[in-house]
Amino acid sequence: MIGDSFAEGRGDPDGAGGYVGWVPRVAHRLGIDDVLNLGSYGALTSDVVDQQLDKIADVETPLLGVAVGGNDLVRAYDHDRFRANLTSIFDAVAAPGRRVFTHDYPDIPGKLPGVPEEHRTLLRARFAEANTFLAGLCAERGVVRYALSTAALCADPDMWYPDGIHPSSLGHRTIANEIAALLV
């Protein structure tokens, strides 16, 4: 798995100072024992390109997940760089015999506390545009895309950690079940 804190499992503490998250739960549901999760807090698409792709270049796996882009959309947005990085990431991870999966971007702008409505509207438009781009990219590359943006769990406050950005433990479990169901 490559990506940001959504992949890392933020919002789902393991009781030992780390996180569980949805990634190992998907693997468990699919009968996969060995999981490499490079998800890291604050990672941008450029961080995945510059730091994570090299770490998986020689990894032979039939399944690989990508969960990145939210940080770009909220704090470091450059339309062209964002699209170029996502394209580079999906082109790099595509391999014969490998199934690649991802999720789109939920309404994080609607959950962020203290954001002025004008900025929230701008962010929502950016997220919608990113979801349209990602849907097309996934269709072109044959990537399995979980439509998190329209999933029922997004409307349930119990599914979200108090920061408004990450899923709660219940949210991570629900996401894992829904992604695993897409991959079986």
Z-matrix of the N, CA and C atoms (Angstrom, degrees):
N
C 1 1.452
C 2 1.510 1 108.31
N 3 1.313 2 115.61 1 134.79
C 4 1.454 3 120.32 2 174.33
C 5 1.520 4 108.10 3 -122.40
N 6 1.336 5 115.92 4 149.96
C 7 1.445 6 116.98 5 178.42
C 8 1.510 7 114.94 6 152.91
N 9 1.324 8 113.64 7 -153.19
C 10 1.461 9 122.34 8 -173.43
C 11 1.533 10 110.52 9 -111.23
N 12 1.326 11 116.82 10 -157.39
C 13 1.462 12 120.75 11 -176.66
C 14 1.526 13 113.56 12 -66.97
N 15 1.311 14 117.86 13 -21.35
C 16 1.464 15 120.76 14 175.16
C 17 1.525 16 109.05 15 -64.91
N 18 1.327 17 116.39 16 -39.52
C 19 1.463 18 121.34 17 175.78
C 20 1.522 19 111.31 18 -74.74
N 21 1.331 20 116.10 19 -36.52
C 22 1.464 21 122.20 20 -179.10
C 23 1.528 22 111.80 21 -59.46
N 24 1.334 23 116.21 22 -35.16
C 25 1.458 24 120.39 23 179.51
C 26 1.520 25 114.24 24 109.73
N 27 1.332 26 117.90 25 13.87
C 28 1.470 27 120.28 26 178.75
C 29 1.521 28 109.70 27 -51.43
N 30 1.321 29 114.76 28 141.18
C 31 1.459 30 120.54 29 -178.32
C 32 1.513 31 113.04 30 95.57
N 33 1.338 32 116.62 31 -8.14
C 34 1.463 33 122.27 32 -177.95
C 35 1.528 34 108.76 33 -129.60
N 36 1.347 35 117.28 34 73.15
C 37 1.463 36 120.34 35 -175.64
C 38 1.522 37 112.84 36 -63.54
N 39 1.342 38 114.57 37 144.90
C 40 1.460 39 119.80 38 -179.24
C 41 1.531 40 113.29 39 -94.69
N 42 1.345 41 117.32 40 -0.75
C 43 1.452 42 121.18 41 179.86
C 44 1.512 43 114.24 42 86.87
N 45 1.320 44 116.71 43 -5.85
C 46 1.468 45 120.71 44 -179.37
C 47 1.534 46 111.29 45 -121.93
N 48 1.328 47 116.33 46 18.73
C 49 1.461 48 119.57 47 178.92
C 50 1.517 49 114.47 48 94.76
N 51 1.306 50 117.28 49 -1.81
C 52 1.459 51 121.98 50 178.54
C 53 1.520 52 110.48 51 -116.46
N 54 1.319 53 114.61 52 -157.33
C 55 1.460 54 120.48 53 -176.42
C 56 1.519 55 109.96 54 -135.90
N 57 1.310 56 115.79 55 152.41
C 58 1.462 57 121.65 56 174.83
C 59 1.522 58 107.01 57 -94.74
N 60 1.325 59 117.16 58 -73.40
C 61 1.461 60 121.38 59 177.91
C 62 1.510 61 113.78 60 82.15
N 63 1.311 62 114.26 61 178.69
C 64 1.454 63 120.90 62 -175.72
C 65 1.523 64 113.20 63 -81.65
N 66 1.331 65 118.62 64 -23.25
C 67 1.470 66 121.33 65 -174.14
C 68 1.531 67 112.33 66 -61.76
N 69 1.337 68 120.48 67 -53.86
C 70 1.467 69 118.10 68 179.12
C 71 1.521 70 113.29 69 -65.87
N 72 1.312 71 116.43 70 -26.42
C 73 1.465 72 119.27 71 177.75
C 74 1.530 73 111.35 72 -69.94
N 75 1.322 74 116.92 73 -38.73
C 76 1.472 75 120.22 74 174.38
C 77 1.525 76 108.92 75 -61.28
N 78 1.324 77 115.97 76 -47.87
C 79 1.469 78 120.26 77 -179.54
C 80 1.524 79 110.64 78 -57.67
N 81 1.315 80 117.24 79 -46.56
C 82 1.466 81 121.45 80 179.75
C 83 1.531 82 111.14 81 -58.79
N 84 1.339 83 116.00 82 -45.71
C 85 1.472 84 119.93 83 179.87
C 86 1.521 85 111.93 84 -61.84
N 87 1.345 86 116.21 85 -29.06
C 88 1.464 87 120.77 86 -178.54
C 89 1.529 88 112.48 87 -94.30
N 90 1.331 89 116.85 88 2.79
C 91 1.459 90 120.48 89 178.86
C 92 1.523 91 113.75 90 76.07
N 93 1.312 92 117.12 91 26.35
C 94 1.467 93 122.07 92 179.15
C 95 1.523 94 108.05 93 -100.26
N 96 1.337 95 116.19 94 124.68
C 97 1.463 96 120.64 95 -176.80
C 98 1.525 97 113.44 96 -93.31
N 99 1.300 98 117.23 97 -36.49
C 100 1.459 99 121.42 98 -173.68
C 101 1.527 100 109.65 99 -99.74
N 102 1.343 101 116.92 100 111.22
C 103 1.452 102 121.54 101 -176.09
C 104 1.526 103 109.87 102 -119.83
N 105 1.310 104 115.86 103 127.22
C 106 1.460 105 122.32 104 172.47
C 107 1.520 106 106.48 105 -107.68
N 108 1.329 107 116.17 106 114.99
C 109 1.460 108 121.08 107 -179.59
C 110 1.520 109 108.41 108 -119.45
N 111 1.316 110 116.63 109 108.09
C 112 1.460 111 122.46 110 179.99
C 113 1.519 112 112.80 111 -93.75
N 114 1.327 113 117.93 112 4.88
C 115 1.460 114 121.38 113 179.95
C 116 1.516 115 110.79 114 -52.94
N 117 1.334 116 116.64 115 133.78
C 118 1.457 117 119.77 116 -178.07
C 119 1.520 118 111.32 117 -141.19
N 120 1.315 119 113.83 118 144.41
C 121 1.454 120 122.87 119 -177.02
C 122 1.524 121 110.93 120 -57.70
N 123 1.321 122 116.18 121 129.38
C 124 1.458 123 122.11 122 175.30
C 125 1.518 124 115.34 123 80.98
N 126 1.328 125 118.33 124 -0.08
C 127 1.462 126 120.83 125 -176.53
C 128 1.528 127 111.10 126 -61.92
N 129 1.308 128 114.33 127 136.39
C 130 1.459 129 123.39 128 173.86
C 131 1.520 130 108.26 129 -100.25
N 132 1.315 131 117.11 130 169.44
C 133 1.469 132 119.89 131 175.20
C 134 1.526 133 109.86 132 -59.03
N 135 1.328 134 118.05 133 -35.94
C 136 1.468 135 120.77 134 179.42
C 137 1.529 136 111.03 135 -66.33
N 138 1.348 137 118.02 136 -33.55
C 139 1.462 138 120.57 137 176.37
C 140 1.522 139 111.14 138 -65.96
N 141 1.325 140 116.41 139 -39.25
C 142 1.459 141 119.49 140 177.28
C 143 1.525 142 109.57 141 -63.88
N 144 1.326 143 117.48 142 -44.88
C 145 1.463 144 121.17 143 178.59
C 146 1.528 145 110.47 144 -61.62
N 147 1.321 146 116.76 145 -47.31
C 148 1.471 147 120.93 146 -172.80
C 149 1.523 148 114.61 147 -81.06
N 150 1.344 149 117.98 148 -27.79
C 151 1.464 150 119.64 149 -171.39
C 152 1.520 151 115.41 150 -122.24
N 153 1.320 152 117.78 151 -28.01
C 154 1.460 153 118.38 152 -174.02
C 155 1.522 154 113.87 153 -100.03
N 156 1.313 155 117.87 154 -32.88
C 157 1.474 156 119.32 155 -177.26
C 158 1.521 157 111.85 156 -61.38
N 159 1.326 158 118.03 157 -38.98
C 160 1.466 159 120.59 158 178.44
C 161 1.526 160 111.94 159 -61.80
N 162 1.335 161 116.23 160 -33.72
C 163 1.466 162 120.83 161 -177.22
C 164 1.523 163 112.67 162 -72.06
N 165 1.330 164 117.11 163 -18.51
C 166 1.471 165 119.13 164 179.43
C 167 1.525 166 112.55 165 -112.19
N 168 1.336 167 116.48 166 2.40
C 169 1.473 168 120.58 167 -175.37
C 170 1.524 169 112.53 168 -55.47
N 171 1.320 170 117.86 169 -38.41
C 172 1.461 171 121.00 170 -176.91
C 173 1.527 172 113.06 171 -103.64
N 174 1.321 173 116.86 172 7.27
C 175 1.456 174 120.68 173 -179.83
C 176 1.530 175 108.68 174 -80.30
N 177 1.319 176 114.23 175 122.37
C 178 1.460 177 118.86 176 176.90
C 179 1.518 178 107.79 177 -96.77
N 180 1.315 179 115.09 178 111.80
C 181 1.455 180 120.33 179 -179.88
C 182 1.517 181 109.03 180 -144.36
N 183 1.318 182 117.23 181 142.31
C 184 1.460 183 119.45 182 178.48
C 185 1.532 184 113.15 183 -79.36
N 186 1.351 185 116.84 184 -9.73
C 187 1.463 186 120.92 185 -176.70
C 188 1.518 187 109.39 186 -140.60
N 189 1.333 188 115.85 187 130.60
C 190 1.461 189 119.76 188 178.88
C 191 1.516 190 109.60 189 -142.47
N 192 1.325 191 115.86 190 133.40
C 193 1.452 192 121.56 191 -179.14
C 194 1.516 193 112.01 192 -107.80
N 195 1.319 194 114.60 193 150.80
C 196 1.467 195 122.78 194 177.55
C 197 1.524 196 107.02 195 -131.78
N 198 1.338 197 116.24 196 125.34
C 199 1.463 198 120.91 197 176.84
C 200 1.524 199 107.86 198 -140.90
N 201 1.314 200 115.71 199 92.09
C 202 1.466 201 120.65 200 -177.24
C 203 1.521 202 109.47 201 -155.35
N 204 1.320 203 115.17 202 154.24
C 205 1.459 204 120.54 203 174.88
C 206 1.511 205 113.95 204 130.68
N 207 1.319 206 117.37 205 -23.57
C 208 1.455 207 119.98 206 -178.61
C 209 1.518 208 113.09 207 -60.70
N 210 1.325 209 116.51 208 -40.28
C 211 1.468 210 119.44 209 179.52
C 212 1.525 211 111.18 210 -66.22
N 213 1.316 212 116.37 211 -37.40
C 214 1.469 213 119.74 212 175.61
C 215 1.522 214 109.92 213 -58.73
N 216 1.330 215 115.30 214 -46.93
C 217 1.459 216 120.61 215 -174.48
C 218 1.528 217 112.69 216 -66.67
N 219 1.329 218 116.85 217 -32.77
C 220 1.459 219 120.29 218 -176.63
C 221 1.529 220 112.66 219 -89.11
N 222 1.351 221 117.34 220 -40.02
C 223 1.457 222 116.85 221 -168.99
C 224 1.525 223 116.89 222 -128.15
N 225 1.293 224 119.28 223 -12.85
C 226 1.467 225 119.36 224 -175.33
C 227 1.524 226 110.22 225 -143.59
N 228 1.325 227 116.50 226 51.31
C 229 1.456 228 119.74 227 -170.08
C 230 1.520 229 113.44 228 -84.59
N 231 1.294 230 113.96 229 125.77
C 232 1.458 231 123.86 230 168.77
C 233 1.528 232 104.79 231 -135.90
N 234 1.310 233 116.16 232 109.37
C 235 1.467 234 123.31 233 -173.96
C 236 1.525 235 112.22 234 -47.28
N 237 1.324 236 117.29 235 -53.73
C 238 1.467 237 120.92 236 -175.53
C 239 1.529 238 111.92 237 -68.38
N 240 1.335 239 117.21 238 -42.70
C 241 1.471 240 120.38 239 179.96
C 242 1.534 241 109.98 240 -64.21
N 243 1.327 242 116.80 241 -42.61
C 244 1.460 243 121.44 242 179.39
C 245 1.529 244 110.80 243 -57.40
N 246 1.315 245 116.09 244 -50.64
C 247 1.467 246 120.25 245 -179.44
C 248 1.529 247 111.93 246 -64.42
N 249 1.325 248 116.42 247 -42.66
C 250 1.472 249 120.21 248 179.84
C 251 1.527 250 110.82 249 -63.66
N 252 1.327 251 116.94 250 -42.06
C 253 1.463 252 119.91 251 179.67
C 254 1.527 253 111.75 252 -65.54
N 255 1.329 254 117.52 253 -45.56
C 256 1.464 255 119.11 254 178.35
C 257 1.526 256 110.90 255 -60.58
N 258 1.308 257 116.74 256 -42.04
C 259 1.465 258 120.37 257 178.38
C 260 1.525 259 110.21 258 -61.84
N 261 1.328 260 117.64 259 -45.20
C 262 1.471 261 121.56 260 178.34
C 263 1.522 262 111.47 261 -60.67
N 264 1.326 263 116.03 262 -42.47
C 265 1.469 264 119.90 263 -179.43
C 266 1.520 265 110.66 264 -61.90
N 267 1.327 266 117.16 265 -50.79
C 268 1.465 267 119.00 266 -176.87
C 269 1.527 268 112.19 267 -69.67
N 270 1.314 269 117.82 268 -32.47
C 271 1.459 270 119.92 269 174.59
C 272 1.531 271 110.92 270 -66.11
N 273 1.334 272 117.01 271 -36.88
C 274 1.468 273 120.99 272 -178.10
C 275 1.524 274 112.61 273 -72.46
N 276 1.320 275 117.60 274 -34.40
C 277 1.471 276 118.90 275 -175.78
C 278 1.519 277 113.38 276 -88.39
N 279 1.315 278 116.70 277 -16.56
C 280 1.464 279 119.26 278 177.85
C 281 1.522 280 109.15 279 -67.71
N 282 1.306 281 115.52 280 130.30
C 283 1.463 282 120.63 281 179.16
C 284 1.523 283 107.75 282 -150.48
N 285 1.321 284 116.77 283 149.37
C 286 1.464 285 118.67 284 177.27
C 287 1.530 286 110.44 285 -57.16
N 288 1.319 287 115.77 286 131.38
C 289 1.453 288 120.72 287 178.74
C 290 1.520 289 114.49 288 82.04
N 291 1.324 290 117.92 289 2.05
C 292 1.466 291 120.80 290 179.73
C 293 1.521 292 109.48 291 -108.98
N 294 1.298 293 115.05 292 131.29
C 295 1.458 294 121.06 293 174.81
C 296 1.530 295 107.59 294 -96.86
N 297 1.319 296 116.22 295 128.14
C 298 1.463 297 121.97 296 -178.90
C 299 1.522 298 107.92 297 -112.45
N 300 1.338 299 115.49 298 139.23
C 301 1.453 300 119.97 299 178.35
C 302 1.522 301 110.64 300 -135.23
N 303 1.318 302 114.93 301 159.73
C 304 1.457 303 122.38 302 179.29
C 305 1.519 304 108.70 303 -155.89
N 306 1.315 305 115.08 304 -179.48
C 307 1.463 306 120.50 305 171.31
C 308 1.517 307 107.70 306 -133.88
N 309 1.321 308 115.85 307 156.88
C 310 1.461 309 118.18 308 176.86
C 311 1.522 310 108.94 309 -88.91
N 312 1.322 311 115.96 310 -172.06
C 313 1.457 312 121.97 311 -169.13
C 314 1.525 313 111.70 312 -99.40
N 315 1.349 314 116.20 313 120.08
C 316 1.464 315 119.83 314 178.49
C 317 1.531 316 110.76 315 -73.91
N 318 1.307 317 116.07 316 175.86
C 319 1.459 318 121.66 317 -178.42
C 320 1.530 319 111.14 318 -77.13
N 321 1.311 320 115.74 319 65.73
C 322 1.466 321 121.01 320 174.90
C 323 1.531 322 110.21 321 -60.76
N 324 1.343 323 119.47 322 -41.15
C 325 1.472 324 118.41 323 179.33
C 326 1.524 325 113.43 324 -56.16
N 327 1.315 326 117.75 325 -32.52
C 328 1.454 327 120.90 326 179.42
C 329 1.520 328 113.22 327 -74.23
N 330 1.333 329 116.74 328 -15.83
C 331 1.456 330 121.29 329 -177.02
C 332 1.531 331 112.71 330 -102.32
N 333 1.314 332 117.51 331 -17.12
C 334 1.463 333 120.43 332 -176.79
C 335 1.528 334 110.91 333 -67.91
N 336 1.324 335 116.20 334 124.67
C 337 1.467 336 118.54 335 179.28
C 338 1.530 337 111.44 336 -75.33
N 339 1.333 338 115.51 337 144.32
C 340 1.450 339 120.93 338 172.18
C 341 1.516 340 117.01 339 75.04
N 342 1.311 341 117.55 340 13.78
C 343 1.466 342 120.37 341 -179.83
C 344 1.528 343 108.89 342 -88.88
N 345 1.345 344 117.72 343 126.66
C 346 1.468 345 119.46 344 177.41
C 347 1.535 346 110.53 345 -58.91
N 348 1.314 347 116.98 346 143.62
C 349 1.467 348 121.68 347 -174.71
C 350 1.528 349 112.50 348 -56.80
N 351 1.307 350 118.09 349 -36.96
C 352 1.473 351 121.01 350 179.44
C 353 1.532 352 110.92 351 -62.23
N 354 1.324 353 116.29 352 -41.88
C 355 1.467 354 120.64 353 178.88
C 356 1.534 355 110.37 354 -71.72
N 357 1.327 356 116.85 355 -37.84
C 358 1.471 357 120.95 356 177.48
C 359 1.534 358 110.38 357 -60.05
N 360 1.330 359 116.79 358 -41.59
C 361 1.465 360 121.75 359 178.66
C 362 1.524 361 110.70 360 -63.10
N 363 1.325 362 116.82 361 -42.97
C 364 1.479 363 121.86 362 177.24
C 365 1.524 364 110.60 363 -61.23
N 366 1.328 365 116.35 364 -46.35
C 367 1.466 366 120.40 365 -179.88
C 368 1.526 367 111.60 366 -63.65
N 369 1.316 368 116.88 367 -41.64
C 370 1.473 369 119.54 368 179.11
C 371 1.522 370 111.48 369 -61.77
N 372 1.325 371 116.75 370 -40.05
C 373 1.473 372 120.16 371 177.29
C 374 1.531 373 109.99 372 -64.06
N 375 1.315 374 116.77 373 -40.46
C 376 1.471 375 121.67 374 178.52
C 377 1.520 376 110.70 375 -63.55
N 378 1.335 377 117.39 376 -44.01
C 379 1.463 378 121.60 377 178.94
C 380 1.533 379 110.34 378 -63.80
N 381 1.319 380 117.01 379 -41.89
C 382 1.471 381 120.42 380 179.42
C 383 1.527 382 110.61 381 -62.79
N 384 1.321 383 116.67 382 -43.62
C 385 1.467 384 120.69 383 178.24
C 386 1.523 385 110.64 384 -63.19
N 387 1.329 386 116.43 385 -41.75
C 388 1.471 387 120.55 386 178.74
C 389 1.524 388 110.86 387 -63.51
N 390 1.327 389 117.69 388 -40.11
C 391 1.459 390 120.42 389 178.99
C 392 1.525 391 111.87 390 -65.06
N 393 1.319 392 116.66 391 -37.69
C 394 1.467 393 120.09 392 177.08
C 395 1.518 394 110.05 393 -64.63
N 396 1.332 395 116.51 394 -45.24
C 397 1.467 396 120.41 395 178.84
C 398 1.526 397 110.76 396 -61.97
N 399 1.340 398 116.47 397 -46.90
C 400 1.460 399 120.35 398 -178.18
C 401 1.524 400 111.23 399 -62.62
N 402 1.314 401 117.86 400 -40.21
C 403 1.470 402 120.77 401 178.79
C 404 1.524 403 110.53 402 -59.71
N 405 1.311 404 116.81 403 -44.18
C 406 1.464 405 120.56 404 178.50
C 407 1.516 406 112.15 405 -65.41
N 408 1.330 407 116.21 406 -43.44
C 409 1.465 408 121.23 407 179.46
C 410 1.527 409 110.56 408 -61.88
N 411 1.320 410 116.41 409 -43.83
C 412 1.468 411 120.11 410 179.21
C 413 1.525 412 111.25 411 -64.69
N 414 1.317 413 116.96 412 -41.57
C 415 1.465 414 120.10 413 178.51
C 416 1.524 415 110.69 414 -62.43
N 417 1.324 416 117.17 415 -41.99
C 418 1.471 417 121.47 416 179.55
C 419 1.521 418 112.54 417 -65.69
N 420 1.340 419 116.64 418 -36.88
C 421 1.466 420 121.34 419 -174.17
C 422 1.524 421 113.19 420 -96.84
N 423 1.326 422 117.80 421 -2.75
C 424 1.461 423 120.60 422 -178.96
C 425 1.524 424 113.13 423 71.92
N 426 1.322 425 117.27 424 29.26
C 427 1.460 426 122.71 425 -179.74
C 428 1.526 427 109.08 426 -87.60
N 429 1.316 428 116.79 427 134.49
C 430 1.453 429 122.10 428 176.33
C 431 1.531 430 107.21 429 -74.28
N 432 1.322 431 116.78 430 124.71
C 433 1.470 432 121.28 431 -177.01
C 434 1.518 433 109.75 432 -119.88
N 435 1.323 434 114.90 433 121.02
C 436 1.458 435 121.35 434 173.88
C 437 1.519 436 107.10 435 -85.30
N 438 1.317 437 117.34 436 122.86
C 439 1.464 438 122.77 437 -177.99
C 440 1.527 439 109.54 438 -81.96
N 441 1.314 440 115.36 439 73.48
C 442 1.457 441 121.48 440 178.95
C 443 1.522 442 110.84 441 -62.32
N 444 1.319 443 116.71 442 -32.09
C 445 1.466 444 120.96 443 -177.21
C 446 1.532 445 113.13 444 -61.15
N 447 1.301 446 117.02 445 -26.43
C 448 1.467 447 120.14 446 -179.18
C 449 1.528 448 112.63 447 -114.13
N 450 1.325 449 117.36 448 5.97
C 451 1.465 450 121.13 449 -179.65
C 452 1.525 451 109.99 450 -68.93
N 453 1.312 452 115.92 451 142.57
C 454 1.465 453 121.33 452 -178.76
C 455 1.527 454 112.03 453 -57.77
N 456 1.318 455 117.57 454 -31.64
C 457 1.458 456 120.19 455 -177.62
C 458 1.526 457 112.63 456 -61.04
N 459 1.317 458 117.26 457 -24.58
C 460 1.473 459 120.34 458 -177.97
C 461 1.523 460 112.67 459 -65.41
N 462 1.310 461 117.81 460 -24.61
C 463 1.469 462 121.21 461 -179.23
C 464 1.528 463 112.68 462 -89.24
N 465 1.315 464 117.30 463 -7.72
C 466 1.459 465 121.56 464 -176.55
C 467 1.531 466 109.92 465 -97.00
N 468 1.326 467 118.36 466 113.51
C 469 1.466 468 120.82 467 -178.63
C 470 1.531 469 113.74 468 -59.42
N 471 1.334 470 118.15 469 -26.67
C 472 1.467 471 120.80 470 178.80
C 473 1.524 472 112.40 471 -66.92
N 474 1.304 473 116.92 472 -17.83
C 475 1.469 474 121.66 473 -179.26
C 476 1.527 475 112.38 474 -83.17
N 477 1.329 476 117.22 475 -4.48
C 478 1.465 477 120.46 476 -173.53
C 479 1.515 478 111.96 477 -120.46
N 480 1.288 479 115.40 478 139.17
C 481 1.454 480 123.52 479 174.13
C 482 1.535 481 107.69 480 -66.80
N 483 1.320 482 118.75 481 154.01
C 484 1.469 483 119.93 482 -177.52
C 485 1.535 484 115.68 483 -58.11
N 486 1.338 485 118.29 484 -19.18
C 487 1.475 486 119.14 485 179.09
C 488 1.527 487 112.71 486 -70.84
N 489 1.336 488 117.90 487 -12.40
C 490 1.454 489 121.67 488 179.08
C 491 1.510 490 114.73 489 77.58
N 492 1.315 491 116.44 490 -0.19
C 493 1.471 492 121.19 491 -174.92
C 494 1.526 493 111.45 492 -109.93
N 495 1.310 494 116.01 493 -39.20
C 496 1.463 495 120.90 494 -173.25
C 497 1.530 496 111.36 495 -110.29
N 498 1.313 497 116.66 496 152.48
C 499 1.461 498 119.53 497 174.81
C 500 1.534 499 110.42 498 -67.04
N 501 1.301 500 116.33 499 152.81
C 502 1.466 501 122.00 500 171.03
C 503 1.534 502 107.39 501 -76.68
N 504 1.326 503 115.97 502 178.74
C 505 1.473 504 118.77 503 175.33
C 506 1.525 505 110.87 504 -56.82
N 507 1.334 506 116.28 505 -43.76
C 508 1.466 507 120.34 506 176.95
C 509 1.528 508 110.60 507 -62.11
N 510 1.312 509 117.37 508 -40.55
C 511 1.458 510 121.45 509 177.95
C 512 1.518 511 112.19 510 -62.44
N 513 1.335 512 116.32 511 -44.03
C 514 1.473 513 120.00 512 178.10
C 515 1.523 514 111.01 513 -62.08
N 516 1.330 515 116.70 514 -42.14
C 517 1.478 516 119.68 515 178.55
C 518 1.526 517 110.84 516 -63.22
N 519 1.316 518 116.69 517 -41.57
C 520 1.468 519 120.95 518 -179.47
C 521 1.522 520 110.71 519 -66.83
N 522 1.313 521 117.20 520 -44.99
C 523 1.467 522 120.96 521 177.55
C 524 1.528 523 109.79 522 -59.52
N 525 1.319 524 116.82 523 -44.55
C 526 1.474 525 120.19 524 179.35
C 527 1.523 526 111.17 525 -58.14
N 528 1.325 527 116.45 526 -45.38
C 529 1.472 528 119.48 527 -179.16
C 530 1.525 529 110.86 528 -62.92
N 531 1.325 530 116.88 529 -41.59
C 532 1.462 531 119.88 530 -177.00
C 533 1.529 532 112.09 531 -72.54
N 534 1.328 533 117.58 532 -38.87
C 535 1.462 534 119.56 533 177.10
C 536 1.529 535 110.37 534 -67.67
N 537 1.328 536 116.53 535 -44.03
C 538 1.469 537 119.34 536 179.13
C 539 1.520 538 110.60 537 -59.18
N 540 1.333 539 117.51 538 -39.11
C 541 1.460 540 120.31 539 179.09
C 542 1.531 541 111.49 540 -63.08
N 543 1.322 542 117.25 541 -32.79
C 544 1.470 543 120.17 542 177.09
C 545 1.529 544 112.53 543 -70.88
N 546 1.318 545 115.74 544 -26.97
C 547 1.465 546 120.33 545 -172.60
C 548 1.527 547 114.23 546 -94.69
N 549 1.330 548 117.48 547 -10.61
C 550 1.472 549 118.63 548 -179.50
C 551 1.511 550 111.00 549 -82.14
